[in-house]
Amino acid sequence: MEKTGKVKFINEEIKKLEKLKNEIQDGCTHKETYIKFSDRVGTPKTVCSNCEKEIGYPTKEKLDKFLQK
């Protein structure tokens, strides 16, 4: 397989895995969460402990508790 063929194959696999990840995250109930700072912009986000989906921003109370740790 030539290099461009390998890259194309890898990109197709990534697309399939991202689709599977989205299906898993869409089916998750997000019962357990934690706070982490987003790698992209450094903003605190609430993240599901089970599926690792960013589901929003933490409340002021949860953020204050997180920052006191």
Secondary structure, 3 states (H helix, E strand, C coil): CCHHHHHHHHHHHHHHHHHHHHHHHHHCCCCCEEEEECCCCCCEEEEECCCCCEEECCCHHHHHHHHCC
